[in-house]
């Protein structure tokens, strides 16, 4: 199974200013719709290359690597209906062989069309920069190696959506092309049900809330996502949250996704001042609330050790079955590390602070 590296690392490794003697290899090709509005080409490509930042696309245009009808254009070029857009590089698109590997997968449901996996912490779902083996897709290739209808080289099979390496929880996998098409459309139409449980720093002002803010790659740190309010960057993202329990300095919340952007909950919670607990990338691995006593600091370090990752779990997943059209809803238990973490906070809040829930 081949997996092209559709991300910033690919652009960074391969982006060079082409010269007349350099052969160019096409990496991506798009044809604008007949009703395409006149938008900038960097915005057009950002919407279609979700793992590549707008800044990298602009640099690609400056290097002459963005072509419209075969001619290089600048990043402010406005796309017209039915134009052909190509992204070219100076070497072939790097691809990774997805080698079947016997990796434990917690499968909670399976039929001829799909399967549901409860992903463990630390498992990358897709090969990419720095993670070319040991991913969920490697394990999936092994698990389905005897399925005569499952072609591991077919990009129309497999992952329908993704969750982060250190986030646990439910994922749906398509075993047939028609299943992936149908499920993908449900995600696009926002008709799926996805609820996460997170432990966050602090207590939000409102018991329930809606976080509505475009999410895109941070312009200074491409490994992070950020919320933009200028309307020019990022993609529409909406998260609904509800407080489940309060522990003085942290809160247990349920987050319902209306959209599904990279790091959506993590970036949105950071944006409203309540990073996910022990989320290293978004500042949740620091002591953000509470008394600066030595005992409290030790308690927090014990909590970090208890759950050495962002405290985020994809608990609920619902969709319409692509073949039977029946509504399906799956729920998963919190993993042991998050359960232990919550118990620690509940005990600290109830007994050490002497405050009831």
Long-range contacts (C-beta under 8 A, 24 or more apart in sequence): 1-97, 1-98, 1-137, 1-141, 1-152, 1-153, 1-158, 2-95, 2-96, 2-97, 2-98, 2-153, 2-155, 3-95, 3-96, 3-98, 3-126, 3-127, 3-128, 3-137, 4-93, 4-94, 4-95, 5-93, 5-94, 5-95, 5-96, 5-128, 5-129, 6-49, 6-51, 6-52, 7-51, 7-52, 7-128, 7-129, 8-51, 8-52, 8-53, 8-56, 8-217, 8-222, 9-128, 9-129, 10-52, 10-93, 10-94, 10-129, 11-52, 11-56, 11-57, 11-59, 11-60, 12-56, 13-94, 14-89, 14-90, 14-91, 14-94, 15-56, 15-59, 15-60, 15-63, 15-65, 15-89, 16-63, 16-89, 16-90, 17-63, 17-64, 18-63, 18-64, 18-65, 18-88, 18-90, 22-90, 23-90, 24-65, 24-88, 24-89, 24-90, 25-88, 25-89, 25-90, 25-91, 25-92, 25-93, 26-86, 26-87, 26-88, 27-87, 27-88, 27-89, 27-93, 28-86, 28-87, 29-84, 29-85, 29-86, 29-87, 30-84, 30-85, 30-86, 31-82, 31-83, 31-84, 31-85, 32-79, 32-80, 32-81, 32-82, 32-83, 32-84, 32-85, 33-81, 33-82, 34-81, 34-82, 35-81, 36-79, 36-80, 36-81, 36-82, 36-83, 38-78, 38-79, 38-80, 39-78, 39-79, 40-75, 40-76, 40-77, 40-78, 40-79, 41-66, 41-68, 41-73, 41-75, 41-76, 41-77, 41-78, 41-79, 41-85, 42-75, 42-76, 43-232, 44-79, 44-85, 45-85, 45-87, 46-216, 46-235, 47-235, 49-87, 50-235, 50-261, 50-262, 51-262, 53-216, 53-217, 53-219, 53-222, 54-216, 54-217, 54-233, 55-217, 55-219, 55-222, 56-222, 60-87, 65-89, 96-127, 96-132, 98-127, 98-135, 98-137, 98-138, 98-141, 98-152, 99-133, 99-138, 99-141, 100-138, 100-141, 100-142, 100-145, 100-152, 101-133, 101-134, 101-138, 101-139, 101-141, 101-142, 102-139, 102-142, 103-134, 103-135, 103-136, 103-138, 103-139, 103-142, 104-139, 105-136, 105-139, 105-140, 105-143, 107-143, 108-170, 108-330, 108-332, 109-330, 112-175, 112-176, 112-323, 113-174, 113-175, 113-176, 113-178, 113-179, 113-321, 113-322, 113-323, 114-172, 114-173, 114-174, 114-175, 114-176, 114-179, 114-183, 114-321, 114-322, 115-172, 115-173, 115-175, 116-170, 116-171, 116-172, 116-173, 116-317, 116-330, 117-170, 117-171, 117-173, 118-168, 118-169, 118-170, 118-332, 119-163, 119-167, 119-168, 119-169, 119-170, 119-171, 119-314, 120-168, 120-335, 121-165, 121-166, 121-167, 121-168, 121-309, 121-335, 121-337, 122-165, 122-166, 122-309, 123-165, 124-165, 125-159, 125-162, 125-163, 125-165, 125-171, 126-159, 126-162, 131-165, 136-171, 140-173, 144-175, 147-175, 149-175, 149-176, 150-175, 156-180, 156-181, 160-184, 160-187, 161-187, 161-260, 163-314, 164-263, 164-266, 164-310, 164-312, 166-309, 166-310, 166-312, 167-196, 167-309, 167-310, 167-312, 167-313, 167-314, 168-312, 168-313, 168-314, 168-335, 168-338, 169-196, 169-313, 169-314, 169-315, 169-317, 169-332, 170-314, 170-315, 170-316, 170-317, 170-330, 170-332, 171-314, 171-317, 172-317, 172-319, 174-322, 178-322, 178-323, 179-322, 179-323, 181-322, 182-322, 183-319, 183-322, 186-319, 186-320, 187-260, 190-258, 190-259, 191-319, 191-320, 192-317, 192-318, 192-319, 193-256, 193-316, 193-317, 193-318, 193-319, 193-329, 194-256, 194-257, 194-260, 194-314, 194-316, 194-317, 194-318, 195-254, 195-255, 195-256, 195-257, 195-314, 195-315, 195-316, 196-254, 196-255, 196-256, 196-257, 196-265, 196-312, 196-313, 196-314, 196-315, 197-244, 197-252, 197-253, 197-254, 197-255, 197-312, 197-313, 197-315, 197-334, 197-338, 198-252, 198-253, 198-255, 198-265, 198-269, 198-276, 198-277, 198-311, 198-312, 198-313, 199-250, 199-251, 199-252, 199-253, 199-276, 199-277, 199-311, 199-338, 199-341, 199-342, 199-345, 200-250, 200-251, 200-253, 200-269, 200-274, 200-275, 200-276, 200-277, 200-284, 201-249, 201-250, 201-274, 201-275, 201-276, 201-277, 201-284, 201-288, 201-289, 202-249, 202-250, 202-251, 202-273, 202-274, 202-288, 202-289, 203-243, 203-246, 203-250, 203-251, 204-241, 204-243, 204-251, 204-253, 204-272, 204-274, 207-242, 207-243, 208-240, 208-241, 208-242, 208-243, 209-240, 209-241, 209-272, 210-238, 210-239, 210-240, 210-241, 211-237, 211-238, 211-239, 211-240, 211-241, 211-268, 211-269, 211-271, 211-272, 212-237, 212-238, 213-237, 213-268, 213-271, 215-261, 215-262, 215-263, 215-264, 215-267, 215-268, 223-281, 224-263, 224-267, 224-281, 224-282, 225-261, 225-262, 225-263, 225-264, 225-266, 225-267, 226-267, 226-271, 227-267, 227-268, 227-270, 227-271, 235-259, 235-261, 237-261, 237-264, 237-267, 237-268, 239-264, 239-265, 239-268, 241-269, 245-342, 245-346, 245-357, 246-349, 246-357, 247-345, 247-346, 247-348, 247-349, 248-290, 248-348, 248-349, 248-353, 248-355, 249-289, 249-290, 250-277, 250-289, 250-345, 252-342, 254-315, 265-312, 266-310, 266-312, 276-310, 276-311, 276-312, 277-303, 277-307, 277-310, 277-311, 277-341, 278-303, 278-304, 278-307, 278-308, 278-309, 278-310, 278-311, 279-310, 279-311, 279-312, 280-310, 281-310, 282-310, 284-310, 299-344, 299-348, 302-344, 303-341, 303-344, 303-345, 306-337, 306-340, 306-341, 306-344, 307-337, 307-338, 307-340, 307-341, 308-337, 309-337, 311-338, 311-341, 313-338
